Each structure stands twice: as structure tokens, then as C-alpha cells.
Amino acid sequence: MISRRLRGDLVAWAFVAPALLLYVVFVLRPTLEMFQLALHDWNGISAIREWVGLDNFEKLTGDKVFWKALWNNAVWLVLVVGFNVLVGLVTAAMLASRIRGRVAFQLAYFLPVVQAAIVVAMIWRWVYNPAGLLNGVLEAIGLGGLSHAWLGDRATALPALALATGWAGFGLAVVIFLAGMQGIDRTLYDAAAIDGANARQSFRHVTIPGLRNVITVVILLEIISAFQAFDVIWGTTGGGPLNSTEMLATFMFRRGIQEGQYGYGSAIAVVFMVIVLAFAVISIVLREREHE
Amino acid sequence: MSRGDRPPDRTRGAGAGSAGGRRVGPSRLPVYLALGALAVFSVGPLLVTWITAFKTSRQIVRDPFGLPDPFTLDNLSRAWTVGHFSIYFWNSVFISIAAVLGMVTVSSLAGYALGRMRFRGERLLLLLFLVGLTIPITAIIIPLYLTMRDFHLLDTQWSVIVAHIAIGVPIFTFIMRGFFKGLPRELDDAARVDGCGELRVFWSVMLPLARPGVLTVALLEFLWSWNSLLLPLVFLTRDQLRTLPVGLLFLQGRTSVEWGSMSAGVMIIALPIVLLFVLFQRNFTQGLIGGSVKG
């Protein structure tokens, strides 16, 4: 009997082994190594990694670009997550009503979601180009005075890229909210209608409360993915002009990969990771609680 | 007046006698206008870029919104040859297909064990993979780069393939586990009674039944590795090894105002994904919802 149980264990572990091996070698170990690297000064070439304790983190707190990147990331989160959640919710509510061509609308909103982020970057680089589409549209409708080098201006670059990211993201929120709305008891809407609620009121008092959990999950998800913004920034402004679109991910890439400051780059990565981890843990805890 | 917010009654066959349908009258007009405007916002930039790919550079400047006149394939052929997109395209195809094959194999084996077997260490493994769901690839790119260097995998396409599979292990194992868990117990018991070994039960009984799961994993892994920029950007420095997204990134550097070839590049990257998306729309949306929400 015991040998049979052992055999079962071995078979199961053999099934898991390839996945586990890849995961441990190429994800888990590098993650641990990142924390270790952050405590060293190392250019990646010399044989010696010099132990510097928390020096990298100290240097980080004195680095103006780091604080700028952190601040930009926070603004970015608010803009992107706000856009995706608000537009996603309202759109899903509209689609949930008796609409013809719902599938076609959904297809249209989801099409940007499957595009490569670098494609999003290139398309919007062109939209925002001084001789580009947005200025073209503005001129055509007689608002030529507003035309602008959207990505060349410190004031507009970040919100402009946030809109591009929202463009590529809100479709997923729409689909998730729509699925959530199917779980809301229809009789609640009928009751609201009998009480004389109009569309906006039943949205406010039936749909929103009914979706509370879904909304929380979507917000956290959007935060986690928005926080990792790299491709769209790197493919357009590269963090400029004057660091106005620098994010933690681009900052880390510049210092760590491009300049080969592996220790300093890893310290940035640790900060980055801790923040993502915090949001991820919150979302997992909330999800588990919901399941119970 | 509340019909504005009814939950959808046609999509998932929840159509418990949807009475009504009373008006598609003028009061719905603002809703259609809003939805239509949003659809233009979604599809417009993509469509304009695709149309631009067939225009001459003179027309692009003079008439950015018009239809191609004259219609030209110059941009596409220039991106394909001068822009090296022919090389990048096949590199992307190879890397993505290898990643899909590897991912499907590895995640279905692990998902099967975790979903249908009872064994010591099971909870530990689940916890380990749960941790993995929270590790963003961007954060570990530096140590991952060093790991690839230690394995002498840099500047080989295997670095990108292996990293894509490894980072996908947690999420896809959970997805496959979910599918295997949902299959009826009697099936594999019956096969085992018939004297089938565990690998045979997996291969000829369970895996065919989990086909929807395999399709989801394959589609998402293809999407993610096809679209990925960071890994090939960091791991591959030789031009002959580059993938489409990296090629597009460097195309802009070389020809900063050449919107024609850039649009062509965008089109070459997007076309296979859009085709797959149109064919497997449901699997994509459900998979992405599942992949993001359920975890």
C-alpha cells in the first residue's frame, strides 16, 4: 500500500516536473537573485560583485528621476485605470440593454485589446505627430488653433499616452463587466422599474452595487497591468520629453539593461516588484474571500 | 424606463422569456450614437493605419484620411525586404509556435497532475505557482538576462522561447488544472480499470476532452509571445534573430517620418492576430477574462 502511494507521488511529480523546472530556474530563482543583486554594486562583467548593503536604495531616494518616475506612475494609474473602468462600465451598461449589433460592437471594442503594445505605440505616435491624424482632425473641424506636438510637450505627453493605453485596454473591461452584469438578478431591475427608477437610477442603484466585487477585481487588475507600462512608452517618447513620461519600468530598463548598472537597476526592480506584489496580494485575498 | 440597464438576455441563452423588446425607437438613439462613436474611436486608428499602408508617401502627407489613390504595395514590399520584415516575420512565427507547443505540453501535464491526482506536496506546488502569478516579467528582466547569459542562451531564439514558457507556467497551469478538474471522475477511473498507464490515460482519454482548455492556452500563449517586445529586445541583439515587434521599434528609429513603411509593419504584425481573433473570438475573450480574473 505504501509503495503504491509512493508510486502515485512519483508519477504526479513527474507530470509536474517540466513546468516546475522551467518555473524555478527561469522565474523563481531570478526573482530571488534580484533581491540579492540589489544589495550589490556590479557592472555584470567583473568577477567580483561588491556588497554595498542598502547603498543602492539610499542612492535611489536621492535620485530625482526615480521620484519623477514614481509620481508619473501614480498619475498614469489614475488616468488609465479611471478611463478603463469608467468607460468600460458605461459601455457595458449600454451594451447590456436591448441593443442590436451587440456582438459587432463588442468585436470593435476588443480589437485594440489583442494588438501588440508596440503596434499601439506606433499607431498613436502617428495620431499625435505634429503633422498627424489628431491635428488633421482638429483642423478639419475648424479647431486648428488647438493643434499641438502632443508627445513633444511635457504637459500633454503623459495624458496622451494614457489615452492610447486606455484605447487598447477598455475593451477587456467592457467584456468583464458585461459578464458580471449577467449575474445580476433581473427581478431587481423590474422592481426598480416599478418604483419608477429611470435608466440612470437603476444603473446607480442596481448595476453598480451588483457589480461591486467585479469592479474591485477589475480595478486591481488594471492597476497591476497599468503599473507595468513599458512598450507603449518605449515605442513613443522613451520616457521624455524631460522625463515627463518616465515610469518605473522604463527607468529600470535604462539604468539596469542599457547602462548595465545591474545592482542599481535591481534596486529599482525591487521597489517596482513590491508595489505590484502589494496590489496582487490584495486582489488574491479579495478573490479568495469572495469564493468562500 | 429601466430597459436601459437590463442585463443581456440574448448572449448566454439566459433568455427567460424576454418579454418587451417594445422599443427600438428614438429614445435609443443616444445610446446607439455613443456606442457608435466609441466603435469609431476603437477601430478608426487601426483602420486608418491599415489604409495608409497602401498609399504613396506623397498621398499620406497630402491626404491622410482618403482612400489609397493610387493603390500601391510599395510600402509592404519595402518593409518586407528593405525593412527585413521577411526575416522578422519567420523569426516571430518560429518563436511563437515553439512557445505554444512547449506551453501546451508543460501546462497540460502539470495541470493534469494538480487537477486530478492526489499526492504529497500538492499544496506546496499550488502555493508556489500562486506566488508566480504575482511576479511581473518586467521586474525580473535583469536577473533573467543574467540567467540566460549563464546558460549561454543569449542571442539564440531559445532564450525567448524558454522565458515565454517559464513565465506562463503559473497562469496556464491553473487554467489547465481548471479544465481537468471539471471532467467527470468516472472517465479516467474506467480507463485505469482497463489497465491503462497514467501517461496513456492522460494522452488518450483526458487530453482530448480538455481540448477547449488546450485551445485557450495555445491562443493566449501565441498572442502574448507574438506581441511581446521586452524579451526579444533584451535577449536578442543580432538583426537576423529579431522578431516583428523589435523590428517595428527599430524601423521607427531608422526612418522616423516614413509612415508608409511603418503602417505596413503595423499591418504585418497585426494581420495574423486579427485573423485568429476573428476566427476564435469567443475563445480569446473568454480566455482573457479567465486568464485575468480567475487566475
Chai-1 contact restraints between the chains, C-beta under 6 A:
chainA,res_idxA,chainB,res_idxB,connection_type,confidence,min_distance_angstrom,max_distance_angstrom,comment,restraint_id
A,G8,B,F119,contact,1.0,0.0,6.0,A-B,restraint_1
A,D9,B,F119,contact,1.0,0.0,6.0,A-B,restraint_2
A,D9,B,R120,contact,1.0,0.0,6.0,A-B,restraint_3
A,V11,B,E198,contact,1.0,0.0,6.0,A-B,restraint_4
A,A12,B,A113,contact,1.0,0.0,6.0,A-B,restraint_5
A,A12,B,M117,contact,1.0,0.0,6.0,A-B,restraint_6
A,A12,B,F119,contact,1.0,0.0,6.0,A-B,restraint_7
A,F15,B,L109,contact,1.0,0.0,6.0,A-B,restraint_8
A,F15,B,Y112,contact,1.0,0.0,6.0,A-B,restraint_9
A,F15,B,A113,contact,1.0,0.0,6.0,A-B,restraint_10
A,V16,B,A110,contact,1.0,0.0,6.0,A-B,restraint_11
A,V16,B,A113,contact,1.0,0.0,6.0,A-B,restraint_12
A,P18,B,V106,contact,1.0,0.0,6.0,A-B,restraint_13
A,A19,B,V106,contact,1.0,0.0,6.0,A-B,restraint_14
A,A19,B,A110,contact,1.0,0.0,6.0,A-B,restraint_15
A,A19,B,V169,contact,1.0,0.0,6.0,A-B,restraint_16
A,A19,B,T173,contact,1.0,0.0,6.0,A-B,restraint_17
A,L22,B,I165,contact,1.0,0.0,6.0,A-B,restraint_18
A,L22,B,A166,contact,1.0,0.0,6.0,A-B,restraint_19
A,L22,B,V169,contact,1.0,0.0,6.0,A-B,restraint_20
A,Y23,B,A166,contact,1.0,0.0,6.0,A-B,restraint_21
A,Y23,B,V169,contact,1.0,0.0,6.0,A-B,restraint_22
A,F26,B,A163,contact,1.0,0.0,6.0,A-B,restraint_23
A,F26,B,A166,contact,1.0,0.0,6.0,A-B,restraint_24
A,V27,B,G132,contact,1.0,0.0,6.0,A-B,restraint_25
A,V27,B,A166,contact,1.0,0.0,6.0,A-B,restraint_26
A,V27,B,I167,contact,1.0,0.0,6.0,A-B,restraint_27
A,P30,B,I140,contact,1.0,0.0,6.0,A-B,restraint_28
A,P30,B,P143,contact,1.0,0.0,6.0,A-B,restraint_29
A,P30,B,L144,contact,1.0,0.0,6.0,A-B,restraint_30
A,P30,B,T147,contact,1.0,0.0,6.0,A-B,restraint_31
A,T31,B,I135,contact,1.0,0.0,6.0,A-B,restraint_32
A,T31,B,I140,contact,1.0,0.0,6.0,A-B,restraint_33
A,E33,B,P143,contact,1.0,0.0,6.0,A-B,restraint_34
A,M34,B,I140,contact,1.0,0.0,6.0,A-B,restraint_35
A,M34,B,P143,contact,1.0,0.0,6.0,A-B,restraint_36
A,A93,B,D5,contact,1.0,0.0,6.0,A-B,restraint_37
A,M94,B,V31,contact,1.0,0.0,6.0,A-B,restraint_38
A,M94,B,L35,contact,1.0,0.0,6.0,A-B,restraint_39
A,A96,B,P7,contact,1.0,0.0,6.0,A-B,restraint_40
A,A96,B,P8,contact,1.0,0.0,6.0,A-B,restraint_41
A,S97,B,R3,contact,1.0,0.0,6.0,A-B,restraint_42
A,S97,B,G4,contact,1.0,0.0,6.0,A-B,restraint_43
A,S97,B,R6,contact,1.0,0.0,6.0,A-B,restraint_44
A,F105,B,L35,contact,1.0,0.0,6.0,A-B,restraint_45
A,F105,B,A39,contact,1.0,0.0,6.0,A-B,restraint_46
A,A108,B,A39,contact,1.0,0.0,6.0,A-B,restraint_47
A,A108,B,S42,contact,1.0,0.0,6.0,A-B,restraint_48
A,A108,B,V43,contact,1.0,0.0,6.0,A-B,restraint_49
A,Y109,B,S42,contact,1.0,0.0,6.0,A-B,restraint_50
A,P112,B,S42,contact,1.0,0.0,6.0,A-B,restraint_51
A,V114,B,I273,contact,1.0,0.0,6.0,A-B,restraint_52
A,V114,B,F277,contact,1.0,0.0,6.0,A-B,restraint_53
A,A116,B,N227,contact,1.0,0.0,6.0,A-B,restraint_54
A,A116,B,P245,contact,1.0,0.0,6.0,A-B,restraint_55
A,A116,B,I269,contact,1.0,0.0,6.0,A-B,restraint_56
A,I118,B,L229,contact,1.0,0.0,6.0,A-B,restraint_57
A,I118,B,P245,contact,1.0,0.0,6.0,A-B,restraint_58
A,I118,B,L248,contact,1.0,0.0,6.0,A-B,restraint_59
A,I118,B,L249,contact,1.0,0.0,6.0,A-B,restraint_60
A,V119,B,V266,contact,1.0,0.0,6.0,A-B,restraint_61
A,V119,B,I269,contact,1.0,0.0,6.0,A-B,restraint_62
A,V119,B,A270,contact,1.0,0.0,6.0,A-B,restraint_63
A,M122,B,M262,contact,1.0,0.0,6.0,A-B,restraint_64
A,M122,B,V266,contact,1.0,0.0,6.0,A-B,restraint_65
A,I123,B,P45,contact,1.0,0.0,6.0,A-B,restraint_66
A,I123,B,T49,contact,1.0,0.0,6.0,A-B,restraint_67
A,W126,B,W259,contact,1.0,0.0,6.0,A-B,restraint_68
A,V127,B,P45,contact,1.0,0.0,6.0,A-B,restraint_69
A,G136,B,P64,contact,1.0,0.0,6.0,A-B,restraint_70
A,V175,B,T285,contact,1.0,0.0,6.0,A-B,restraint_71
A,I176,B,I289,contact,1.0,0.0,6.0,A-B,restraint_72
A,M181,B,P7,contact,1.0,0.0,6.0,A-B,restraint_73
A,Q182,B,P7,contact,1.0,0.0,6.0,A-B,restraint_74
A,Q182,B,R12,contact,1.0,0.0,6.0,A-B,restraint_75
A,I184,B,P7,contact,1.0,0.0,6.0,A-B,restraint_76
A,Y189,B,S2,contact,1.0,0.0,6.0,A-B,restraint_77
A,Y189,B,R6,contact,1.0,0.0,6.0,A-B,restraint_78
A,A192,B,S2,contact,1.0,0.0,6.0,A-B,restraint_79
A,A193,B,S2,contact,1.0,0.0,6.0,A-B,restraint_80
A,A197,B,S2,contact,1.0,0.0,6.0,A-B,restraint_81
A,N198,B,M1,contact,1.0,0.0,6.0,A-B,restraint_82
A,A199,B,G4,contact,1.0,0.0,6.0,A-B,restraint_83
A,A199,B,D5,contact,1.0,0.0,6.0,A-B,restraint_84
A,S202,B,S2,contact,1.0,0.0,6.0,A-B,restraint_85
A,S202,B,D5,contact,1.0,0.0,6.0,A-B,restraint_86
A,F203,B,D5,contact,1.0,0.0,6.0,A-B,restraint_87
A,T207,B,D5,contact,1.0,0.0,6.0,A-B,restraint_88
A,V217,B,V293,contact,1.0,0.0,6.0,A-B,restraint_89
A,L221,B,S292,contact,1.0,0.0,6.0,A-B,restraint_90
A,Q228,B,P136,contact,1.0,0.0,6.0,A-B,restraint_91
A,Q228,B,T138,contact,1.0,0.0,6.0,A-B,restraint_92
A,F230,B,T138,contact,1.0,0.0,6.0,A-B,restraint_93
A,D231,B,L229,contact,1.0,0.0,6.0,A-B,restraint_94
A,G235,B,L249,contact,1.0,0.0,6.0,A-B,restraint_95
A,A249,B,T138,contact,1.0,0.0,6.0,A-B,restraint_96
A,G256,B,I142,contact,1.0,0.0,6.0,A-B,restraint_97
A,I257,B,V234,contact,1.0,0.0,6.0,A-B,restraint_98
A,Y262,B,I142,contact,1.0,0.0,6.0,A-B,restraint_99
A,G265,B,I142,contact,1.0,0.0,6.0,A-B,restraint_100
A,S266,B,I142,contact,1.0,0.0,6.0,A-B,restraint_101
A,A269,B,A139,contact,1.0,0.0,6.0,A-B,restraint_102
A,F272,B,A139,contact,1.0,0.0,6.0,A-B,restraint_103
A,M273,B,A139,contact,1.0,0.0,6.0,A-B,restraint_104
A,V276,B,P136,contact,1.0,0.0,6.0,A-B,restraint_105
A,L277,B,T134,contact,1.0,0.0,6.0,A-B,restraint_106
A,A280,B,T134,contact,1.0,0.0,6.0,A-B,restraint_107
